[in-house]
């Protein structure tokens, strides 16, 4: 690391008391694969084989959040992890499997097989160039089946390729933060978790005055929802409690906790 890069790192305390490097904005840029030339990427691969791959979706998130919430959150988490661990961050995959949200304007969905094929191609490309450890920072639950399928297929082809998935909202530490701040939750889509997160990282993508003052608790039935059935069950697109109290302060805590957990995954991956 050169002198300029060292200046881009400060110290901060993350989740579970873990000390992680707090990056400056310039260091975010330094670790973006998109900002590196092929020669620079080759130099990186001579010393490290890890890469972060953020994936998300472009889909409705209620009447109050921008449709890019899933990939914007994944992109920010990955950028912070990359800056603090000095691991390259690939450009985000901004489209995912969002079929059940297609009744809402602005949702742009990939079919499951299309998403799986895209992930296979990306993973194969990464492997071809020398990346051997890929942490997929997934911001959308609907992507999980296609990701698991793609990983199985590519790892069968390239046994030396190692893949991990990090899904921030499934972490017990994240649920605890929200529950302690706002009470027990009953769903996470466009509800308190994502609204708080977006207020912290992309406040221009939040329209608080549009939050519907009603709860839409999620009750597990085991039944798959078609787009029309989903719209009938959740007419404004929110799944969970009305995020009237979700604020940027809580979102910052969620970001820090998510990044600290991600840093652990990267640094403990030998």
N, C-alpha and C positions, 0 to 999 in steps of 0.2 A: 504494500500500500504506500503510495507516495504522500508527500506533505499535504497536498490539497485534499486528498481523500481522508487523511487523518483528521483534518479540520472539520470534515463533514460528519463526524461522529461525536456525540455527547453521551453521557451516561444517564439512564433513567431507571426507575424501578417498575417492573411489570407485575403480572399476576403471580401469585404464590411466592412473592418475595424475590422472584428471578430478576437478576440484574441484566438488562439488555441495553444495547447501544441505541441511543436516540438519534436518528439521522436528521440532517438538515435537508431542505428541499433540493439542493444541488446533488446530494448523494442519492436521492430517489432517481434522478436522471441518469446518474453514472451506472446504476445497476439495471437499467432497462435494456433488454436485448435489442429492441428496436432502434436504440440510439447508438449501437455499436456497429462497426464495420465487420466484414467477415474476418479480417485480419485480427481485430481485437478479440473477436469471439474465439478464434483459434488460440490466441494467447491465454485466454481464460481457461479453455479446455485443457491446456497443458498443465494446469495446476488444480483444476476442480472439475468434477463431472456432475454437479448438481444444478438443477434448474427448477424454477417455480412456474407453474402454468395456471393462471387464474381463468376460471370459466364461470359463466353465469347464464343470464337470459335477458331477453327484451320482452317483457310481458307486463300486463296490468298489475299495479300494486295499489288498488283502491283509488278513490277520487283525489287523494291528497299526495301521492308519491309518484315520481317519475318512473316511466316504464323500464328504465335502465338500472333500477335499484340493485338487482341481484349481481350484475356484473360490475357495477361501480363499487359495491362493498367488497367483492372478491378482489378486484383490482387494487383497492387501497390496502387491504390486508396483506396481499402479496408484495406490494411495493414496500411496505414497512418491514416485512420479514426480510425481504431481499436486501434492503439498505442496512439492516442491523446485523445480518449474517454475511454480507458481501457475496450473496448468491444471485446469479442473473435471474431476471424476471421476464418471461416471454410475454408477448402481447396477449391481451385477454381475448377469449372466445366469447363474444357478446350475445350469441344466440344459443338457445338451448331447447329442450323438449318441453314445450309449453302448450300442448294441445288443449288441455282443459280450460285454458284462459282465452281461447280464440273468439269467444262471444264478446270480448271487450276490445274496443278500438285501440290500435297501436300494438297489440300483441303480435310478435313475429316469431313463429315457431318452426323448429326443425322436426321432422319425423324422427322417431327413435333410431331407426336404421341410418338415417342421414347423419345424425349427431354421432352415432357410434363409428361410422365410416370416417367422419372428419377427425375424431379423436385418434382413431387408428393411424391415419395419415400423419397427424402431428407427432404422435409418439414415435412412429417409425422414422420420421425425419430427424427428430432429436437424437434417436439412437444412432442413426447413420453418421452423424457428425461427432459423436463421442460422448454424449450425455448418457449417464447410466443410472442416475437417481432423479426421479421426477416427483415433486410434490405438487399435486393438483389441488389448488385452492378453489373449492367448488362453492358457489354462492346460491345454487338452486337445487332443491331436493329432487325435482323432476329429472335432473341429469344423471342421478346416481345409477340407475340400471344400465344406461348406455355406457357410462364410464366403466362400470364393472365388467361389462361385456368386452369393451375395447381393450381393457387392461389384460383380460384373460387371453384374448386372441394374440395380442402383440407379445405378451410374455411367453406364450407358447412358441412363437417364432423366434424371439430373442430372450433366452432364459437369463441372460446377464442384466436385463433391464429391470430395475426396481422402481415400483410406483407406490406412492402413498396418497391418500385423499384426506383433506382437512375440510370439514364442514362446520363452520363456527357455531351455528345455532344448535347443534346437537351436543355440544360440550356441556357437561354438568356445571362447570364454573360460570358459563354464560347464563344458563337458566337461573342459577342461584342469584346472580347480580340483579336480574330483572324481577324475580320473585321477591327479593328483599326490598327492592325499591317500590314496586307497584302491586305486590300481592301475587298470588298464584295465577299463572296464565293459562289460557285455554286455546292456544293456537298462535302461530308465529308469522303468518303471511300478511304483510302490510299492517301488522298490529304493532305492539309496543317495541319489540325487538328491532325490526327493520326501520320503523319511524324514528326511533332514537338514534340509530346508527346513521341514517341519512341526514338527520339534523346536525350531526357532528361533522360529517365528511362532505356533504353536498347540500347545504341548506337551501340553495337555489332550486333544488329538486323536490322541495317540500312546500305544500300549500296548506298550512294548518287550518285555515278557515273552511276548507273543504272536508275536514274530517267528519264523518258521520257519527253523531252522538249515540250510537247504539252498539251493543255487543253482539258478536256472532260466534259464540263458542263452538269449537270443533268437537264433534262426537264421532268417534271411530266406529264405523259400521262394517268395514271390510269390503265395501262395494266401490268399484271404480266409477268415477263420475265422467260422463260425457260433457262436452262444452256447454250444452244447453242445461243439463242437470246441475252443473256447477253454478251457472249463472242464476238458476232458480233458488239454489240453496244460499248463495252469497251474492245478492243482487248488486252490492256496491264493490265486490271483489275482496273485501277484508275478511280474513279468517282469524278470529280471536277477539280479544277485548278491544273496545274503542281506544285508540292511542292518544287520548286527550292529555295525558300527563307525561308522555314520552318526550324527553328534552335532550338537548345537546350534551349536557353534563353526563347523563346516563349513557348516551351514545359514545362519548369519549372513553368511559369506563369499559364499554363493550369492545371498542377498538383495541385498547391497551391489553385487555385480557386475551382477546383473540390473537393478537400479535405475539404476546408472550408465549402462548401455547404453541403457536406455529414455529417460533424460534426454537423452542425445545425440540419439536419434531425434527427440525433441520440439524441442529447442533448435536443431537444424540443419535443421528443416523450415520453409523460407521460402516 
